[in-house]
């Protein structure tokens, strides 16, 4: 199967936490997975952004209900090639945005 994204992260956004699962395809084709949990304060979200950038992450997909995604998007906007926002409770894809 063709690799479309070599360094991407899925975010599960909650009221008080964001769980980030970063997948990196190594040169040998194996996938390295890193999972970290961050708080939702500005300081924590900035820390998450710096971690993702330091790992070379290029694409982000986020699942969130309600409005909890908005501060996360505001911190990450403009730093990644593309952005997906989804709501799994309704199985609804809410769109792709270039960041």
C-alpha positions, 0 to 999 in steps of 0.5 A: 500500500502506498504511504500518503502521510509519513508523519501524521497525528490524530488528536482526541480532544476532550474538555480537559485533555487532548490525547495525541497519537503521532505515527511516523513511517520509518525508512524501513517501512515500519511505523513508530507510534507515540501517544501523549496526553496534554492539558487544554491550557494555552501552555499545554497546547503550545507544548503539544504544538512544539512536540509535533513540530519537533517530530516533523509532523506534517498532517493533523486529524482531530476528533472533537464534540462541541466547541472544545476543538476551537482553542486547539485549532487556534494554536495549531493553525498555520503550522501543518500542511493539512487539517481534518476535523471529524465528529465520530458520534455522528460519523460525519466528516467536517472537512479538510483545511490547509493550515 
